[in-house]
Amino acid sequence: MANLNTHYMGLAIKNPIIVSSSGLCNSIENLIKIEAAGAGAVVLKSIFEEQIMMEADNFIDSSDSSLSAMKKGFNDILTNRSYDYIEAMDYMKNFAKEHTLKAYLDFIKVAKKSVNIPIIASINCVSAYDWSFFAKRIQEAGADALELNFYILPSDVNKTAAMYDEMYQKIISDVKKFVTIPISLKLSYYSSSLVNTFMELSKSGISGMVLFNKPYNPDININKVEISSGKIYSSPDEYQRSLRWTAILSGRVGCDLAASTGVHGYETVVKLLLAGSNAVQVASLLYEKGIEEINTLVTGLNKWMDEHNFKTIDEFRGKLSQVNIENPAVLERVQFMKSYANII
């Protein structure tokens, strides 16, 4: 039997299959099932920047009687000391944020006591909000690593590509000042110069990059003539985007790579490892077929390695990355055009 033990972001994991951040990772019961099914590590459900800000706003407007004394004091300030309004508002919102963050930190602490696989916390960032203080608390709660999910759609006509890159770098720099645990970035494929951007980010002191986060795409309902939600779960052919960029970046970036999106079978796990991924993240498959499918992936990977006489992951990881194949252009679109020129 092959040895599936490997490393991701410096963490020792029993196999390269990681359950990605999702609602499946939001209960201790599921974390125990995920470990039992054979996952190498788990990324907890993200805490969202919008979630924190919304709960802070709701706290101000809440009629919860248990907080009446504090709200009375707040209202007294508004009535008698209006010049302190901004400071008082900040205090109340910070109190609400603390309540939201404490629940997440408490979950990390319980998770660490409940399972033995690495626990990776996750923050979903949409702006340069000051995450440094919370990252420090995540580390103190016992998380083995932290994944920053940069879910930022570059749709602002007033922002250049350089401005987005600067925002990424600032968030990383701010967080790195306060934590020593490994940090990974879950990134979008929207970039004017993806390879250059990712190579620069990999030099910032991070330990890993996840390719890619899956955006929730809109659709149009032509019967109701309105915007609707697109498909939530990934489809089996969506792995090809991650495969291409993993293969191109492997051996070039200064950190580990985890491939994500479209992983619906062990064959895809094998392909992404051959492309150079250090780990593979999965979620949609588990929603559709159940957490026990992790075992199917692990068993399939093990069987494939035995059939091809590979004893360890390192023996074949990156074997088909761009830096290791004879014809690197095969991974680029120009090669596709050349290949099909004779049928046009």
N, C-alpha and C positions, 0 to 999 in steps of 0.2 A: 504493500500500500504506500502511496506517495505521501510525502511530508508537505502539508499545506501551510505550515507555519510561515509567517512572513512579518514584515514591518510596514507600518504606515504612519507617517509623521513622527517617526521615532518610537511609536507604540508597538509593542509586540502583540500580534493578533494571531489567532489559531488558524485563520484562513482569510483570504482577501475579500470576502463578501460582507459588506456593511449595510445595515438597514438605514436608509436615508431618512432625514428629518420629515416627519409626517404625523398625522393624528394617531397612527399605529403606535407611536413611541410616547404617547401621552398618559400611559397608565403603568403602574408597577406590574400589574397582572400581565400585560402584553410584553413588557421587558423580560419577564421571567420566561414567557413562551418563546420569545425571540432568541434568548440564550439557549434554551432547550432544543430549539430547532437547528442550532449550529452556527449562528452568525458570529463573525469575527469581532464585530463591534457594532455600536448603535449610536446614531445621532438623534438626540432628543428633539421633540417638536420645537420649532423655533418660537422664541418670544419676539413679537413684532413691534417695531417702533410705533406703528399706528395704534397697536393695542395699548401700549403704555400711555400714549398721549390721549387716547379716547377715554380710558379709564380715569385718567387724571381730570379730564373735563367733566365726566359723569359724576365724579366725586363732588365737584363744586356744586353741581345742580341736584345732587341726591337729597331725598327727604328721609334718609335712614335715621331713625331715632337714636340708634346707638352712637351716632356721631354728633348728636345735637349740641352737646356742650362745646365741642370744637367749632361747630358751625356758628353757634351763638357768638363765640369770641370773634370769629371772622367777621360776622355781620356788624358787631360793635365797632370793629376797626373801620369798616366801610362807612358807618354812620358818624363816628366821632373823630376818626383820624384818617380822613380820606387821603391825606398825603402819604400814608403808608400802604395804600391799596396794592401797588405793584409787588411790594415785598411780601405782603400778606397772601396775595394770590399765588406767588411763587412758592410760599411755604405750604399752602394747602395742596397745590399740585404735586410738590415734592413728596408730601405725605402719602398721597394717593399712589404715586409711582413706587414708593417704597413698599407699599402693600402689595402691589402687583409683582414686583421683583422678588419679594420675600417668598411668595408662593412658588415661584420658579426655583429659587435657591433651595427651598425645603424639599422640592421634588428631586433635585439632584442628590441631596444628602440621603434620601430614602433609597433612591436608585442605586447608589454606590454600595449600600448595605445589602441590597437585594440580589444583585447579580455580580458576576466576576469578570465579565467582558468589559473592555474600555467604554466609558461613557463620554461621548462628545456632546457638549452643549452647543446650542445654535442661536445666533442673533440674526434676525432679518432686518437689514439696514436699507433705508430708502433715502437717507440724507446723511450729512456730516454731523448728526446728532452726537453728543458727547457720550460715547459708549465706554470710555475708559474706566469710569468708576464701577460700572456694572461688571465689566470683564474681570476686574480684580475680585469682586464678590463671587463670581462664578468659580474662579480658581480656589478661593477660600472654602467654597462649598464642597470641593472635592472632584470637580470635573477633570477628566484626564486630558482633555483638549477642548478647543473652542473653534467652531466653524462660523465664520462671518458670511452670511448670505447676502451678497450685493445684488439685490433685486431692484435694479435701477434701470428703467427704460429710458434710453437717451432721446427723449421726445421734445426736450426744451429747445426751441429754435434759437434761444439766446445763449446757449452753452456750447462751447466747442469741445471736441474730443479731448483736448488737453485739460480742460476744466474738470471733466469727469475723472480723468486719470489722476489729477491732483487731489480730488476728493477721496479716491480710493487710497492713495498714498497717505493722506492725512489721517484717515480712520485707522489704518494699520499702524502708523507711527504712534498715534495716541494710545492705542490699546497695548502695543508692545512695551510702552513705558511702565505699565502696571502689572503685567503678567509674565510668567516664565513658562507656562504650559504651552504646548504646540498650538499654533494658529493656522487654520486653513481658510481659504477663500472659495466660496461657491459662486461662480461667475457666469455671466451671460455671454452668449456668442455674438452679441451686438457690439462690434468694435470696428473702427476704421482701419486699424492695423493690429489685428488680434495677436499675432505672434510677438511683435515688438512689445505691445502692452503687457502681455502675460510674462514675457521674459523680464521686463523691468519690475513687475510686481513680485516675481520670484526672488528678486535680489533684496527685497525689503525686510527680510528676516522671517518670513512666513515659512511654515513647514510643509504646506500642501496646497494644492488647488483642485477644485472639483469642477469637472467639465460635463455638463453645464447645469445650471438651474433650469427648470421647465416653467416658462411663463404661462399664465392662464390666458389663452388667446380668445379674442372675441369672435363671434359669428353673427350672422344676420338671419333672422327668421323672416322669410319672404311672405309668409301667410299673415303674420301680425305686423309686418313692416316695422320691425324694431331690432335693436341690438340684443343679442342673446349670448350665453356663455358657450365657448367652444368645448371640445373634449377635454376632460380633466386628466384622465389617465394617459400614460404614454402607450404607443403602439410598438409592436416588435421591430419595426423597421427604423425607428427613430434613433437607434444606437449608432447609426452610420455617421452622423455628424460628430458625435463624441469620439468615435473610432478614428476618423480622419485627423482631428486636431490633437488627439492624444498621440497618434503616431508621429505627427509633425513636431510636437513639442517635446516628446520624450527624448532624453539625452541632451536637450538644449536648455531647459529651465533649471533653476537652482533649487528645486524642491520636489516633493513627491506629487504624483498625479492620481486622482481618483476619477474614474469615468462614471457617468450617471445618465439616466434616461434611456428607455427602450430595452432594459434588461429583463427579458421574459423567458430565458432558458440558459442552461449551462453553456451552450454553444457560444452565446454572446459574451459570457464571462470569459471564456477561453480567448475569444477574438480580441477583447479589450486588453487582456493581459499580454497577448502577443504584440499588440500595438504599443505597449509600454506602460500601461497603467499599473500602479502599485496596489490599488484596491478598486473595487467595483461597488457602487451604491445601487440599491434596489428598493422600490416601494410599490409601484403600480401592480406588479405581479402579485404581491402579497395581499393587496386589496381585493384583487379579482379572484385569487385561488386560495388564499389563506397563508398564514404565517409559516405553516409547515412546509411550504414550497422552498424555504431556505435550505432544508435538508436535501431536496431534489437538486438544487444548484450545487451544493457541496459534494454530493454523491456523484453527480455527473462530471464535475471537474476532476475529482479523484480518479474516476474510471478513465477519462480521457488521458490524464497524465500517465496512468499505468499502461495504457495501450500504446503510447508514444515513447515509453521508457524515460520519462522525466521523473526524477526523484524529488526535486524541489521546484518551487515557483521560479526562483532566480535562474534556473537552467533555460527557461524559455521566455521569461518576461522581456519584452522589447525586441524580440527576435525579428519582428516585422515592422519595427519603427522606421521612420524615414532615414535615420542615420545609419541603419544596419542593413538596408536592402540594396540590391544592385542597381535598381532603377528608381531613385527617389521621386521622379516626376509622376510615377503611377498614382501617387496620392493627391495630385493636383488636377484641377479641372481641365487644364490645357491637354493633359494626357487623355482625358475622356473625349475631348473634341477630336484629337488625332485618331483615337481608336474607332470612332464612329464616322469619320470623314468619308469612308468608302461607301457608306449607305445613304449619304445625303444627295 
